Every structure is written in C-alpha cells, then in structure tokens.
Amino acid sequence: MLSSKAMLDGNGEESPYFQGWKEYEKNAYDDVKNPTGIIQMGLAENQLSLDLLKTWIEKNQDATRLTNNGESVFRDLALFQDYHGLPAFKNVLAEFMAQIRGNKVSFDPRKLVLMAGATAASETLMFCIAEHGDAFLLPTPYYPGYDRDLKWRTGVELVPIHCLSSNGFKVTKFALEEAYQQAKKLSLNVKGVLITNPSNPLGTTMSHVELDELITFTVAKNIHLISDEIFSGTVFENPSFISISEAVIDRKLEKTDLWSRVHIVYSLSKDFGLE
C-alpha cells in the first residue's frame, strides 16, 4: 500500500505542457531527416554556451579530475561533509550571486541552503512555508511546470495573478489584490507570492515599481515572497535586472521581519548550461 501522497494523480504529466514534450520526442525536427517535425520551444536549455564550456573544461582539467593543483581532492569530497554544504563552495557562490547583481547586494554564505536544483528548492520552500491546502499567488504567464513541481506532493494551491499584455504583463496593485480576494473566495489561506525574475516564459525583468508593489503587498498581508532568479546572470544591460534583495534594501527593510520572509531561488543550470 502506498501513501495518499504517492497515489495523487496531480503530477502534471497530463498537462498540455508535458503532452507537448511527448509529441516533440515522437516527431523532433531535423533539417535533413525530418524538416516538417516539431521544434522544441518550451525548454530552457543553454545550448549556445556548450562550445565555450567544452573549451573551458579542456583547458581546466583539474575541475573534472577531482584534483587541485595536481593533488587529488577525492577524499575531501567523498567523505562526510558539513550537511549545510561545503563552506568553500558557499563562499564562492555568495560572491558570484553578488557579482551578477552588480555587487549592489551581498549574501551571507551561512544563509544559503544548497539543494539538488531550483525545482527541489522551490518545492522544499512550499513544504516549509505552507500547509496542505494553503495557496501561493503567481503572476501570469508562469512556468507551466510549477503546476507539477509545486503542487503534486505539497498539496499547495496556485492562484494566478492575472497580468495583461496591454501593459506588458506588469504586476499591478489591482492584480495582486484581485488574486488575493479570489483565493479568499475559495477559502484558501494565502501564504505568499512567487515570482520569476527574469521571467520564465517572457524573458522580461521586473521594474523597481513592480518590486515595490510586491514588497508593499507582502508587508500588508504579512506573507512570504519567493523570487525565482535562476536567469539573473543571463540578462542584457537593458532592461536591467533588479533583485528582490536590492529592492528590499532600497526600502531600508532588511532589518525588519520582512527580511526573514523573502526567499531567493537560484541555480547554476541556466547561466552555466548545466542542465
């Protein structure tokens, strides 16, 4: 016998998003063998950087041989480590995350939680913050995989914040309040807002005005704010990327209880082509 969670049928595999994946796998485009096939436009893979990665790895073989200056580091990596993550790696990661945010913010390595990817981190946040049946608000359009990744095992409900193409899908005070009231009508306890910035799937970045609206809303409702920033290192100078951490600091709220309710999700997969 399996648990009720294991028997849930809400795994998202039957959604149009994943059905599209299956159709692509059966009929993938090839310019010679199958020119009328399907082109995969729904998968965020950084294939354009593969040649650069290949060249770097060939020139820096210590990285793949588990050596440092010719000396093996296998023992250091193979035995039990600090379960909070390798301190040296967390230090470097904190510095890198600050660098791609223009060093306008800094990160405490002790506050970084290392997990096996952004999906695991987002789901774990759902488990830590919300109870079964609680809700998170998400601006539309949002990454369709969230319907599987965030809801299936956690039992959390996702309520859309309806954003309009007429204003470039910006998050507004009206849209936030409308989504919140819709959740209340459904008798859902709203635990937070989840955004992707830069946006998946739009590729846009949130303005300071939008981030301020989100901060004000989060404070007023006493809820959490999760900012998925896995594309933060893959932006052009214009439009510029503003991290939620920078926006909170600009409001001088980093020493308030809001700071403990703001969570950033980051991953190396997109910026470094490590799918």
SENUDREN-702109 format. One record per residue: x, y, z of N, C-alpha, C in turn; chain. Coordinates in nm, 2 decimals. Example, Ala and Ser with C-alpha at 12.3 -4.5 7.8 and 13.67 -1.06 7.14 Angstrom:
<sites>
1.32, -0.57, 0.78, 1.23, -0.45, 0.78, 1.32, -0.33, 0.78, A
1.28, -0.22, 0.71, 1.37, -0.11, 0.71, 1.29, 0.00, 0.79, A
</sites>
This chain:
<sites>
0.08, -0.12, 0.00, 0.00, 0.00, 0.00, 0.09, 0.13, 0.00, A
0.05, 0.22, -0.08, 0.12, 0.35, -0.09, 0.05, 0.46, -0.01, A
0.12, 0.56, 0.03, 0.06, 0.67, 0.10, -0.03, 0.75, 0.01, A
-0.12, 0.83, 0.06, -0.21, 0.91, -0.02, -0.14, 1.01, -0.11, A
-0.02, 1.06, -0.06, 0.06, 1.15, -0.14, 0.11, 1.08, -0.27, A
0.16, 0.95, -0.25, 0.21, 0.88, -0.36, 0.11, 0.84, -0.46, A
-0.02, 0.84, -0.42, -0.13, 0.80, -0.50, -0.20, 0.92, -0.57, A
-0.15, 1.04, -0.54, -0.21, 1.16, -0.60, -0.19, 1.15, -0.75, A
-0.30, 1.19, -0.83, -0.29, 1.20, -0.97, -0.26, 1.33, -1.03, A
-0.23, 1.43, -0.94, -0.20, 1.57, -0.98, -0.05, 1.59, -1.02, A
0.01, 1.49, -1.08, 0.15, 1.51, -1.11, 0.19, 1.60, -1.23, A
0.08, 1.65, -1.30, 0.11, 1.74, -1.41, 0.15, 1.68, -1.54, A
0.17, 1.55, -1.54, 0.22, 1.49, -1.67, 0.12, 1.49, -1.78, A
-0.01, 1.51, -1.74, -0.11, 1.52, -1.85, -0.14, 1.66, -1.89, A
-0.07, 1.75, -1.84, -0.09, 1.89, -1.88, -0.05, 1.92, -2.02, A
-0.10, 2.02, -2.09, -0.06, 2.05, -2.23, 0.09, 2.07, -2.24, A
0.15, 2.12, -2.14, 0.29, 2.15, -2.14, 0.37, 2.02, -2.16, A
0.34, 1.92, -2.08, 0.42, 1.79, -2.09, 0.37, 1.70, -2.20, A
0.24, 1.72, -2.24, 0.20, 1.65, -2.36, 0.27, 1.70, -2.48, A
0.30, 1.83, -2.48, 0.38, 1.88, -2.59, 0.52, 1.82, -2.60, A
0.58, 1.80, -2.48, 0.71, 1.74, -2.48, 0.71, 1.60, -2.55, A
0.60, 1.53, -2.51, 0.59, 1.39, -2.56, 0.57, 1.39, -2.71, A
0.50, 1.48, -2.76, 0.48, 1.49, -2.91, 0.61, 1.53, -2.98, A
0.68, 1.62, -2.92, 0.81, 1.66, -2.97, 0.91, 1.54, -2.98, A
0.91, 1.46, -2.87, 1.00, 1.34, -2.87, 0.97, 1.24, -2.98, A
0.84, 1.23, -3.01, 0.80, 1.14, -3.12, 0.82, 1.19, -3.26, A
0.84, 1.33, -3.27, 0.84, 1.39, -3.40, 0.93, 1.51, -3.40, A
1.06, 1.49, -3.36, 1.15, 1.60, -3.35, 1.20, 1.65, -3.48, A
1.21, 1.78, -3.49, 1.26, 1.85, -3.62, 1.41, 1.81, -3.65, A
1.44, 1.79, -3.77, 1.57, 1.77, -3.82, 1.58, 1.83, -3.96, A
1.67, 1.93, -3.98, 1.67, 2.00, -4.11, 1.69, 1.91, -4.23, A
1.74, 1.79, -4.21, 1.76, 1.69, -4.32, 1.66, 1.58, -4.31, A
1.66, 1.51, -4.20, 1.58, 1.39, -4.19, 1.43, 1.41, -4.16, A
1.40, 1.52, -4.10, 1.26, 1.55, -4.07, 1.23, 1.70, -4.06, A
1.23, 1.76, -4.18, 1.22, 1.91, -4.19, 1.08, 1.96, -4.15, A
0.98, 1.87, -4.15, 0.84, 1.91, -4.11, 0.81, 1.87, -3.96, A
0.92, 1.83, -3.89, 0.90, 1.79, -3.75, 0.87, 1.91, -3.66, A
0.86, 1.88, -3.53, 0.83, 1.98, -3.43, 0.96, 2.04, -3.37, A
0.96, 2.17, -3.36, 1.07, 2.24, -3.30, 1.04, 2.27, -3.15, A
1.13, 2.23, -3.06, 1.10, 2.24, -2.92, 1.13, 2.39, -2.88, A
1.02, 2.46, -2.84, 1.03, 2.60, -2.80, 1.00, 2.61, -2.65, A
0.97, 2.50, -2.58, 0.93, 2.51, -2.44, 1.03, 2.46, -2.34, A
1.16, 2.45, -2.38, 1.26, 2.40, -2.29, 1.37, 2.50, -2.28, A
1.41, 2.54, -2.16, 1.51, 2.64, -2.14, 1.65, 2.57, -2.12, A
1.71, 2.54, -2.23, 1.85, 2.48, -2.23, 1.95, 2.58, -2.29, A
2.06, 2.60, -2.22, 2.16, 2.69, -2.26, 2.26, 2.63, -2.36, A
2.21, 2.58, -2.47, 2.30, 2.50, -2.56, 2.40, 2.59, -2.64, A
2.37, 2.72, -2.64, 2.46, 2.81, -2.71, 2.59, 2.83, -2.65, A
2.60, 2.79, -2.52, 2.73, 2.80, -2.45, 2.80, 2.67, -2.44, A
2.75, 2.56, -2.50, 2.82, 2.43, -2.48, 2.96, 2.43, -2.54, A
2.98, 2.50, -2.65, 3.12, 2.51, -2.71, 3.22, 2.58, -2.62, A
3.17, 2.68, -2.55, 3.25, 2.76, -2.45, 3.28, 2.67, -2.33, A
3.18, 2.60, -2.28, 3.20, 2.51, -2.17, 3.30, 2.40, -2.20, A
3.29, 2.34, -2.32, 3.37, 2.23, -2.36, 3.52, 2.28, -2.37, A
3.54, 2.40, -2.42, 3.68, 2.46, -2.43, 3.73, 2.48, -2.30, A
3.65, 2.54, -2.20, 3.70, 2.57, -2.07, 3.74, 2.44, -2.00, A
3.65, 2.34, -2.01, 3.68, 2.21, -1.94, 3.81, 2.15, -1.99, A
3.83, 2.16, -2.12, 3.95, 2.10, -2.18, 4.08, 2.17, -2.13, A
4.07, 2.30, -2.10, 4.18, 2.38, -2.05, 4.19, 2.38, -1.90, A
4.09, 2.33, -1.83, 4.09, 2.33, -1.68, 4.05, 2.19, -1.64, A
4.14, 2.09, -1.67, 4.10, 1.96, -1.64, 4.10, 1.92, -1.50, A
4.16, 2.00, -1.41, 4.16, 1.98, -1.27, 4.01, 1.97, -1.22, A
3.93, 2.05, -1.29, 3.79, 2.06, -1.25, 3.71, 1.92, -1.27, A
3.76, 1.85, -1.37, 3.69, 1.72, -1.39, 3.77, 1.60, -1.34, A
3.89, 1.62, -1.30, 3.97, 1.51, -1.25, 3.97, 1.50, -1.10, A
3.89, 1.59, -1.03, 3.89, 1.59, -0.89, 4.03, 1.62, -0.83, A
4.10, 1.71, -0.89, 4.23, 1.75, -0.84, 4.24, 1.90, -0.82, A
4.33, 1.94, -0.74, 4.36, 2.08, -0.72, 4.51, 2.10, -0.72, A
4.56, 2.18, -0.82, 4.70, 2.19, -0.84, 4.77, 2.06, -0.85, A
4.70, 1.96, -0.92, 4.76, 1.83, -0.94, 4.75, 1.73, -0.83, A
4.70, 1.78, -0.71, 4.68, 1.69, -0.60, 4.53, 1.65, -0.59, A
4.51, 1.52, -0.56, 4.37, 1.46, -0.56, 4.30, 1.52, -0.44, A
4.17, 1.56, -0.47, 4.08, 1.61, -0.36, 3.96, 1.51, -0.34, A
3.98, 1.39, -0.40, 3.87, 1.29, -0.39, 3.83, 1.26, -0.25, A
3.93, 1.24, -0.16, 3.90, 1.20, -0.02, 3.82, 1.32, 0.04, A
3.86, 1.44, 0.02, 3.79, 1.56, 0.08, 3.64, 1.56, 0.03, A
3.61, 1.52, -0.09, 3.48, 1.52, -0.14, 3.40, 1.40, -0.11, A
3.46, 1.28, -0.10, 3.39, 1.16, -0.09, 3.34, 1.13, 0.05, A
3.41, 1.18, 0.15, 3.37, 1.15, 0.29, 3.27, 1.25, 0.34, A
3.21, 1.23, 0.45, 3.10, 1.31, 0.50, 3.14, 1.46, 0.51, A
3.05, 1.55, 0.47, 3.08, 1.69, 0.47, 2.98, 1.76, 0.56, A
3.00, 1.88, 0.58, 2.91, 1.96, 0.66, 2.77, 1.96, 0.59, A
2.67, 1.91, 0.66, 2.54, 1.89, 0.59, 2.48, 2.02, 0.55, A
2.54, 2.14, 0.59, 2.49, 2.27, 0.54, 2.55, 2.30, 0.40, A
2.64, 2.21, 0.35, 2.71, 2.24, 0.23, 2.85, 2.27, 0.25, A
2.94, 2.25, 0.14, 3.08, 2.28, 0.15, 3.10, 2.43, 0.18, A
3.16, 2.47, 0.29, 3.17, 2.61, 0.32, 3.25, 2.69, 0.21, A
3.35, 2.63, 0.15, 3.43, 2.70, 0.04, 3.34, 2.72, -0.08, A
3.25, 2.63, -0.11, 3.16, 2.65, -0.23, 3.06, 2.75, -0.20, A
3.01, 2.75, -0.08, 2.90, 2.85, -0.04, 2.96, 2.99, -0.04, A
3.09, 3.00, 0.00, 3.15, 3.14, 0.00, 3.17, 3.19, -0.14, A
3.21, 3.10, -0.23, 3.23, 3.14, -0.37, 3.09, 3.17, -0.44, A
2.99, 3.09, -0.41, 2.86, 3.11, -0.46, 2.80, 3.24, -0.41, A
2.82, 3.28, -0.29, 2.77, 3.40, -0.24, 2.83, 3.52, -0.31, A
2.96, 3.51, -0.33, 3.03, 3.62, -0.41, 2.98, 3.63, -0.55, A
2.96, 3.51, -0.61, 2.91, 3.51, -0.75, 2.77, 3.57, -0.76, A
2.68, 3.54, -0.67, 2.55, 3.59, -0.67, 2.55, 3.74, -0.65, A
2.64, 3.79, -0.57, 2.65, 3.94, -0.56, 2.70, 4.00, -0.68, A
2.80, 3.93, -0.75, 2.86, 3.99, -0.87, 2.76, 4.01, -0.98, A
2.68, 3.91, -1.00, 2.58, 3.92, -1.11, 2.47, 4.01, -1.08, A
2.46, 4.06, -0.96, 2.37, 4.16, -0.92, 2.44, 4.30, -0.91, A
2.55, 4.31, -0.97, 2.63, 4.44, -0.97, 2.69, 4.47, -0.84, A
2.70, 4.37, -0.75, 2.76, 4.40, -0.62, 2.68, 4.51, -0.54, A
2.55, 4.52, -0.58, 2.46, 4.61, -0.51, 2.41, 4.55, -0.38, A
2.42, 4.42, -0.37, 2.38, 4.34, -0.25, 2.48, 4.24, -0.22, A
2.48, 4.19, -0.10, 2.57, 4.09, -0.06, 2.49, 3.98, 0.01, A
2.55, 3.86, 0.01, 2.48, 3.74, 0.06, 2.57, 3.68, 0.17, A
2.50, 3.64, 0.28, 2.57, 3.57, 0.39, 2.57, 3.42, 0.35, A
2.69, 3.36, 0.33, 2.70, 3.22, 0.29, 2.63, 3.13, 0.39, A
2.62, 3.17, 0.52, 2.56, 3.09, 0.62, 2.41, 3.08, 0.60, A
2.35, 3.17, 0.52, 2.21, 3.17, 0.50, 2.17, 3.10, 0.37, A
2.27, 3.05, 0.29, 2.25, 2.97, 0.17, 2.22, 2.83, 0.20, A
2.11, 2.78, 0.14, 2.08, 2.64, 0.16, 2.10, 2.57, 0.02, A
2.19, 2.47, 0.02, 2.22, 2.40, -0.11, 2.13, 2.28, -0.13, A
2.07, 2.27, -0.25, 1.99, 2.16, -0.29, 2.01, 2.12, -0.43, A
1.95, 2.01, -0.47, 1.97, 1.95, -0.60, 1.89, 2.02, -0.70, A
1.91, 2.15, -0.72, 1.84, 2.22, -0.83, 1.73, 2.31, -0.78, A
1.69, 2.40, -0.86, 1.59, 2.50, -0.82, 1.45, 2.44, -0.80, A
1.42, 2.33, -0.87, 1.29, 2.26, -0.85, 1.28, 2.21, -0.71, A
1.39, 2.14, -0.67, 1.39, 2.09, -0.53, 1.38, 2.20, -0.43, A
1.45, 2.31, -0.45, 1.45, 2.42, -0.36, 1.31, 2.48, -0.35, A
1.24, 2.50, -0.46, 1.11, 2.56, -0.46, 1.01, 2.47, -0.39, A
1.02, 2.34, -0.42, 0.92, 2.25, -0.36, 0.95, 2.25, -0.20, A
1.08, 2.25, -0.16, 1.11, 2.25, -0.02, 1.05, 2.37, 0.05, A
1.06, 2.49, -0.02, 1.01, 2.61, 0.03, 0.86, 2.60, 0.06, A
0.79, 2.53, -0.04, 0.65, 2.51, -0.02, 0.62, 2.43, 0.10, A
0.70, 2.32, 0.12, 0.68, 2.23, 0.24, 0.71, 2.31, 0.37, A
0.81, 2.40, 0.37, 0.85, 2.47, 0.49, 0.75, 2.58, 0.52, A
0.70, 2.65, 0.42, 0.61, 2.77, 0.45, 0.46, 2.73, 0.46, A
0.42, 2.64, 0.37, 0.27, 2.62, 0.36, 0.23, 2.49, 0.41, A
0.10, 2.48, 0.46, 0.04, 2.36, 0.49, -0.04, 2.31, 0.37, A
-0.08, 2.18, 0.38, -0.16, 2.13, 0.27, -0.29, 2.21, 0.25, A
-0.32, 2.26, 0.13, -0.44, 2.34, 0.11, -0.41, 2.49, 0.11, A
-0.30, 2.53, 0.16, -0.26, 2.67, 0.15, -0.23, 2.72, 0.01, A
-0.22, 2.85, -0.01, -0.21, 2.89, -0.15, -0.09, 2.99, -0.17, A
-0.04, 2.99, -0.29, 0.06, 3.09, -0.33, 0.00, 3.16, -0.46, A
0.03, 3.29, -0.47, -0.01, 3.37, -0.58, 0.10, 3.38, -0.68, A
0.07, 3.36, -0.81, 0.18, 3.36, -0.92, 0.13, 3.45, -1.03, A
0.22, 3.55, -1.08, 0.18, 3.63, -1.19, 0.18, 3.54, -1.32, A
0.08, 3.57, -1.41, 0.07, 3.50, -1.54, 0.14, 3.59, -1.64, A
0.19, 3.52, -1.75, 0.20, 3.37, -1.76, 0.32, 3.32, -1.68, A
0.30, 3.20, -1.62, 0.41, 3.14, -1.54, 0.46, 3.01, -1.60, A
0.57, 2.97, -1.56, 0.63, 2.84, -1.60, 0.53, 2.73, -1.57, A
0.48, 2.66, -1.67, 0.38, 2.56, -1.65, 0.42, 2.44, -1.57, A
0.55, 2.42, -1.56, 0.60, 2.31, -1.48, 0.57, 2.33, -1.33, A
0.54, 2.45, -1.29, 0.50, 2.48, -1.15, 0.38, 2.40, -1.10, A
0.29, 2.38, -1.20, 0.17, 2.30, -1.16, 0.20, 2.16, -1.11, A
0.31, 2.11, -1.16, 0.35, 1.98, -1.12, 0.45, 1.99, -1.00, A
0.55, 2.08, -1.02, 0.66, 2.09, -0.92, 0.62, 2.13, -0.79, A
0.53, 2.22, -0.78, 0.49, 2.29, -0.65, 0.37, 2.23, -0.59, A
0.28, 2.17, -0.66, 0.15, 2.13, -0.61, 0.14, 1.98, -0.58, A
0.21, 1.89, -0.66, 0.19, 1.75, -0.66, 0.20, 1.69, -0.52, A
0.32, 1.70, -0.46, 0.35, 1.64, -0.33, 0.31, 1.73, -0.21, A
0.31, 1.86, -0.23, 0.29, 1.95, -0.12, 0.14, 1.98, -0.09, A
0.06, 1.96, -0.19, -0.08, 1.99, -0.17, -0.11, 2.14, -0.17, A
-0.02, 2.22, -0.21, -0.03, 2.37, -0.21, -0.11, 2.40, -0.34, A
-0.20, 2.50, -0.33, -0.27, 2.55, -0.44, -0.21, 2.68, -0.50, A
-0.21, 2.69, -0.63, -0.16, 2.81, -0.70, -0.27, 2.89, -0.76, A
-0.27, 3.02, -0.72, -0.38, 3.11, -0.77, -0.31, 3.21, -0.86, A
-0.36, 3.23, -0.98, -0.29, 3.32, -1.08, -0.32, 3.46, -1.05, A
-0.21, 3.55, -1.06, -0.23, 3.69, -1.06, -0.24, 3.73, -1.21, A
-0.36, 3.77, -1.25, -0.38, 3.79, -1.40, -0.32, 3.92, -1.44, A
-0.21, 3.90, -1.52, -0.14, 4.02, -1.58, -0.18, 4.03, -1.73, A
-0.18, 4.15, -1.78, -0.23, 4.18, -1.91, -0.12, 4.21, -2.01, A
-0.14, 4.17, -2.14, -0.05, 4.20, -2.24, -0.05, 4.35, -2.28, A
-0.16, 4.41, -2.25, -0.18, 4.56, -2.28, -0.08, 4.64, -2.21, A
-0.03, 4.60, -2.09, 0.07, 4.68, -2.02, 0.20, 4.60, -2.00, A
0.22, 4.50, -2.09, 0.35, 4.43, -2.09, 0.35, 4.33, -1.98, A
0.24, 4.28, -1.93, 0.23, 4.18, -1.83, 0.29, 4.22, -1.70, A
0.28, 4.35, -1.67, 0.33, 4.40, -1.54, 0.24, 4.36, -1.42, A
0.30, 4.34, -1.31, 0.23, 4.31, -1.19, 0.18, 4.44, -1.13, A
0.05, 4.45, -1.10, 0.00, 4.58, -1.05, -0.07, 4.55, -0.91, A
-0.09, 4.66, -0.84, -0.15, 4.66, -0.71, -0.29, 4.59, -0.73, A
-0.37, 4.63, -0.83, -0.50, 4.58, -0.86, -0.50, 4.43, -0.88, A
-0.40, 4.38, -0.96, -0.40, 4.24, -1.00, -0.36, 4.16, -0.87, A
-0.27, 4.21, -0.79, -0.23, 4.14, -0.67, -0.36, 4.13, -0.57, A
-0.43, 4.24, -0.55, -0.54, 4.23, -0.46, -0.65, 4.14, -0.52, A
-0.67, 4.15, -0.65, -0.77, 4.07, -0.71, -0.75, 3.92, -0.69, A
-0.62, 3.88, -0.71, -0.58, 3.74, -0.69, -0.60, 3.70, -0.54, A
-0.56, 3.79, -0.45, -0.57, 3.76, -0.31, -0.72, 3.74, -0.27, A
-0.81, 3.82, -0.32, -0.95, 3.81, -0.29, -1.01, 3.69, -0.35, A
-0.96, 3.65, -0.47, -1.01, 3.53, -0.53, -0.97, 3.40, -0.45, A
-0.85, 3.41, -0.39, -0.81, 3.30, -0.30, -0.90, 3.29, -0.18, A
-0.93, 3.41, -0.13, -1.02, 3.41, -0.01, -1.16, 3.35, -0.04, A
-1.21, 3.39, -0.16, -1.34, 3.33, -0.20, -1.34, 3.18, -0.21, A
-1.22, 3.12, -0.24, -1.20, 2.98, -0.25, -1.17, 2.92, -0.11, A
-1.17, 3.00, -0.01, -1.14, 2.96, 0.13, -1.00, 2.91, 0.14, A
-0.91, 2.98, 0.07, -0.77, 2.94, 0.07, -0.69, 3.04, 0.15, A
-0.60, 2.99, 0.23, -0.51, 3.07, 0.32, -0.38, 3.10, 0.23, A
-0.37, 3.23, 0.20, -0.26, 3.27, 0.12, -0.13, 3.28, 0.20, A
-0.03, 3.21, 0.17, 0.10, 3.21, 0.24, 0.21, 3.29, 0.17, A
0.19, 3.32, 0.04, 0.29, 3.40, -0.02, 0.27, 3.43, -0.17, A
0.36, 3.50, -0.23, 0.37, 3.53, -0.37, 0.50, 3.47, -0.42, A
0.49, 3.41, -0.54, 0.60, 3.35, -0.61, 0.62, 3.42, -0.74, A
0.74, 3.48, -0.77, 0.76, 3.54, -0.89, 0.89, 3.48, -0.96, A
0.90, 3.49, -1.09, 1.02, 3.46, -1.16, 1.07, 3.59, -1.22, A
1.19, 3.62, -1.18, 1.25, 3.75, -1.23, 1.40, 3.73, -1.25, A
1.45, 3.73, -1.38, 1.38, 3.75, -1.50, 1.27, 3.64, -1.52, A
1.17, 3.68, -1.60, 1.05, 3.60, -1.62, 1.07, 3.48, -1.70, A
1.02, 3.37, -1.66, 1.00, 3.25, -1.74, 0.85, 3.23, -1.75, A
0.79, 3.25, -1.87, 0.85, 3.24, -2.00, 0.88, 3.37, -2.08, A
0.85, 3.49, -2.03, 0.85, 3.61, -2.10, 0.99, 3.66, -2.13, A
1.09, 3.63, -2.04, 1.22, 3.68, -2.06, 1.24, 3.83, -2.02, A
1.13, 3.88, -1.96, 1.14, 4.02, -1.92, 1.19, 4.03, -1.78, A
1.22, 4.15, -1.73, 1.26, 4.18, -1.60, 1.17, 4.27, -1.53, A
1.15, 4.26, -1.40, 1.06, 4.34, -1.33, 1.12, 4.48, -1.30, A
1.03, 4.58, -1.31, 1.08, 4.72, -1.28, 1.08, 4.74, -1.13, A
1.15, 4.85, -1.08, 1.15, 4.88, -0.94, 1.01, 4.91, -0.89, A
0.93, 4.97, -0.97, 0.79, 5.00, -0.93, 0.72, 4.87, -0.90, A
0.73, 4.77, -0.99, 0.66, 4.64, -0.96, 0.71, 4.57, -0.84, A
0.84, 4.57, -0.82, 0.90, 4.51, -0.70, 0.85, 4.59, -0.57, A
0.84, 4.72, -0.58, 0.79, 4.80, -0.47, 0.65, 4.76, -0.44, A
0.57, 4.74, -0.54, 0.43, 4.70, -0.52, 0.42, 4.56, -0.45, A
0.51, 4.47, -0.49, 0.51, 4.34, -0.43, 0.56, 4.34, -0.29, A
0.65, 4.43, -0.26, 0.70, 4.44, -0.12, 0.59, 4.50, -0.03, A
0.53, 4.61, -0.08, 0.42, 4.67, 0.00, 0.31, 4.57, 0.02, A
0.27, 4.49, -0.08, 0.17, 4.39, -0.07, 0.20, 4.28, 0.03, A
0.33, 4.24, 0.03, 0.38, 4.13, 0.12, 0.38, 4.18, 0.26, A
0.42, 4.30, 0.28, 0.41, 4.36, 0.42, 0.27, 4.37, 0.47, A
0.18, 4.42, 0.38, 0.04, 4.45, 0.42, -0.03, 4.32, 0.46, A
0.00, 4.21, 0.38, -0.07, 4.08, 0.41, 0.01, 3.99, 0.50, A
0.13, 4.03, 0.54, 0.21, 3.95, 0.63, 0.24, 3.81, 0.58, A
0.28, 3.80, 0.45, 0.30, 3.68, 0.39, 0.45, 3.67, 0.33, A
0.48, 3.56, 0.27, 0.62, 3.54, 0.22, 0.62, 3.58, 0.07, A
0.75, 3.61, 0.03, 0.77, 3.65, -0.11, 0.89, 3.56, -0.16, A
0.87, 3.48, -0.26, 0.97, 3.40, -0.32, 1.01, 3.45, -0.45, A
1.13, 3.48, -0.48, 1.18, 3.53, -0.61, 1.27, 3.43, -0.67, A
1.22, 3.36, -0.78, 1.30, 3.27, -0.86, 1.39, 3.35, -0.95, A
1.52, 3.35, -0.93, 1.61, 3.44, -1.01, 1.71, 3.35, -1.08, A
1.67, 3.24, -1.13, 1.77, 3.15, -1.19, 1.82, 3.20, -1.33, A
1.76, 3.30, -1.38, 1.81, 3.36, -1.51, 1.88, 3.50, -1.48, A
1.92, 3.52, -1.35, 1.97, 3.65, -1.32, 2.10, 3.69, -1.38, A
2.18, 3.59, -1.42, 2.31, 3.61, -1.49, 2.30, 3.61, -1.64, A
2.18, 3.59, -1.69, 2.16, 3.58, -1.83, 2.07, 3.70, -1.88, A
2.12, 3.82, -1.86, 2.04, 3.94, -1.90, 2.13, 4.03, -1.97, A
2.07, 4.11, -2.06, 2.15, 4.22, -2.12, 2.14, 4.34, -2.04, A
2.22, 4.44, -2.07, 2.23, 4.57, -1.99, 2.09, 4.63, -1.98, A
2.01, 4.62, -2.09, 1.89, 4.69, -2.10, 1.78, 4.59, -2.15, A
1.67, 4.56, -2.08, 1.64, 4.61, -1.95, 1.73, 4.55, -1.84, A
1.76, 4.63, -1.74, 1.84, 4.58, -1.63, 1.77, 4.49, -1.54, A
1.84, 4.41, -1.47, 1.78, 4.32, -1.37, 1.80, 4.37, -1.23, A
1.69, 4.38, -1.15, 1.69, 4.42, -1.02, 1.65, 4.30, -0.93, A
1.73, 4.26, -0.84, 1.70, 4.15, -0.75, 1.60, 4.20, -0.64, A
1.52, 4.11, -0.60, 1.42, 4.15, -0.49, 1.50, 4.19, -0.36, A
1.62, 4.13, -0.34, 1.70, 4.17, -0.23, 1.75, 4.32, -0.24, A
1.78, 4.36, -0.36, 1.82, 4.50, -0.38, 1.70, 4.59, -0.35, A
1.58, 4.56, -0.40, 1.46, 4.64, -0.38, 1.42, 4.65, -0.23, A
1.44, 4.54, -0.16, 1.41, 4.54, -0.01, 1.51, 4.63, 0.06, A
1.64, 4.63, 0.02, 1.74, 4.71, 0.08, 1.71, 4.86, 0.05, A
1.67, 4.89, -0.07, 1.64, 5.02, -0.11, 1.53, 5.08, -0.02, A
1.44, 5.00, 0.02, 1.33, 5.04, 0.11, 1.37, 5.04, 0.26, A
1.50, 5.00, 0.28, 1.55, 5.00, 0.42, 1.47, 4.91, 0.51, A
1.44, 4.79, 0.45, 1.36, 4.69, 0.53, 1.44, 4.57, 0.56, A
1.57, 4.57, 0.54, 1.65, 4.45, 0.56, 1.66, 4.41, 0.71, A
1.63, 4.51, 0.80, 1.63, 4.48, 0.94, 1.49, 4.46, 1.01, A
1.39, 4.44, 0.92, 1.26, 4.42, 0.97, 1.23, 4.27, 0.95, A
1.11, 4.23, 1.00, 1.07, 4.08, 0.99, 1.05, 4.04, 0.85, A
1.03, 4.14, 0.76, 1.01, 4.11, 0.62, 1.13, 4.03, 0.56, A
1.25, 4.07, 0.60, 1.37, 4.01, 0.55, 1.37, 3.86, 0.57, A
1.31, 3.81, 0.68, 1.30, 3.66, 0.70, 1.19, 3.60, 0.62, A
1.11, 3.68, 0.55, 1.01, 3.62, 0.47, 1.03, 3.64, 0.32, A
1.15, 3.68, 0.28, 1.19, 3.70, 0.14, 1.29, 3.59, 0.11, A
1.26, 3.51, 0.01, 1.35, 3.39, -0.03, 1.39, 3.40, -0.17, A
1.51, 3.38, -0.20, 1.56, 3.38, -0.34, 1.60, 3.24, -0.38, A
1.55, 3.20, -0.50, 1.59, 3.07, -0.55, 1.69, 3.10, -0.67, A
1.80, 3.03, -0.67, 1.90, 3.05, -0.78, 1.95, 2.91, -0.81, A
2.00, 2.89, -0.93, 2.05, 2.77, -0.98, 2.17, 2.80, -1.08, A
2.26, 2.71, -1.09, 2.37, 2.72, -1.18, 2.33, 2.67, -1.32, A
2.22, 2.60, -1.33, 2.19, 2.53, -1.46, 2.17, 2.62, -1.58, A
2.10, 2.74, -1.56, 2.07, 2.82, -1.68, 2.19, 2.90, -1.72, A
2.25, 2.97, -1.62, 2.36, 3.06, -1.65, 2.48, 2.99, -1.70, A
2.50, 2.86, -1.66, 2.62, 2.79, -1.69, 2.59, 2.67, -1.79, A
2.47, 2.66, -1.84, 2.44, 2.55, -1.93, 2.45, 2.41, -1.87, A
2.42, 2.40, -1.74, 2.44, 2.27, -1.67, 2.31, 2.19, -1.65, A
2.24, 2.17, -1.76, 2.11, 2.11, -1.75, 2.13, 1.96, -1.71, A
</sites>
